[in-house]
Amino acid sequence: MDKVNFVYNKDTYNAYDAQQIVFEACKFQSEIIFEDGNKRGNAKSFIGLLSMKFLKGDEYTVIAEGADSKKAAKAMAEFISHL
């Protein structure tokens, strides 16, 4: 299992952003979860990501587990940080 923290920098978060995250997460074999301390959302689940409600300036953790977990955690943190 690999974990990487990131800060969400975008002013808004909407369905299009969630869709882009799902598309990116599906490139990896690993299970990928976003966590903010209170909630967890599956990065490959559109509904799970919509429930996360990412807020600008808040810190989140990417948790990846699987064959490519190190690469997946780092790539997803970078992707969403620059969304």
Phi and psi in degrees as a GROMACS rama.xvg file:
@    title "Ramachandran Plot"
@    xaxis  label "Phi"
@    yaxis  label "Psi"
@TYPE xy
-124.455  142.733  ASP-2
-128.508  139.1  LYS-3
-139.323  132.618  VAL-4
-93.598  151.163  ASN-5
-150.988  160.814  PHE-6
-110.633  130.645  VAL-7
-77.5796  124.032  TYR-8
-107.494  -10.3597  ASN-9
-80.229  145.018  LYS-10
-66.3035  -32.981  ASP-11
-126.395  166.416  THR-12
-143.545  126.212  TYR-13
-142.844  -175.58  ASN-14
-61.6113  -36.5843  ALA-15
-62.8682  -42.3742  TYR-16
-61.7552  -44.2753  ASP-17
-60.2316  -41.6665  ALA-18
-62.2577  -43.1946  GLN-19
-63.7356  -38.7234  GLN-20
-65.3171  -43.2894  ILE-21
-60.2285  -46.1576  VAL-22
-58.6164  -42.3301  PHE-23
-68.3495  -43.5324  GLU-24
-64.0517  -33.3492  ALA-25
-70.2056  -7.44004  CYS-26
-75.5028  -12.9984  LYS-27
-110.855  150.494  PHE-28
-78.1167  -29.3766  GLN-29
-66.5253  154.649  SER-30
-76.7598  132.371  GLU-31
-126.738  125.911  ILE-32
-123.271  140.598  ILE-33
-103.743  140.118  PHE-34
-138.374  142.381  GLU-35
-123.029  13.426  ASP-36
99.7002  -37.5403  GLY-37
-106.042  -36.6845  ASN-38
-124.459  155.395  LYS-39
-129.772  140.809  ARG-40
-136.629  133.188  GLY-41
-72.8498  124.557  ASN-42
-67.0155  -15.999  ALA-43
-100.934  9.54881  LYS-44
-118.348  115.18  SER-45
-57.3738  -46.8077  PHE-46
-65.5741  -40.4994  ILE-47
-61.2853  -37.4894  GLY-48
-74.7528  -35.6651  LEU-49
-62.4631  -34.2118  LEU-50
-72.7058  -16.5496  SER-51
-68.6545  -36.0098  MET-52
50.657  62.0318  LYS-53
-56.3315  136.121  PHE-54
-121.795  137.863  LEU-55
-55.4595  131.806  LYS-56
89.8994  -12.7137  GLY-57
-81.5068  148.387  ASP-58
-98.2326  138.021  GLU-59
-130.734  163.974  TYR-60
-121.069  135.469  THR-61
-97.2251  126.694  VAL-62
-117.708  120.397  ILE-63
-122.966  139.554  ALA-64
-139.946  124.396  GLU-65
148.814  -169.028  GLY-66
-60.083  -37.114  ALA-67
-116.566  35.163  ASP-68
-61.6386  -40.7456  SER-69
-63.2401  -47.4693  LYS-70
-65.2538  -41.7665  LYS-71
-64.5876  -46.6602  ALA-72
-61.8032  -46.5978  ALA-73
-65.334  -46.0197  LYS-74
-64.4222  -41.0502  ALA-75
-69.0038  -38.5316  MET-76
-62.6065  -43.231  ALA-77
-66.4056  -42.4277  GLU-78
-60.5221  -50.9405  PHE-79
-73.1114  -27.4326  ILE-80
-66.3404  -26.1201  SER-81
-112.079  15.756  HIS-82
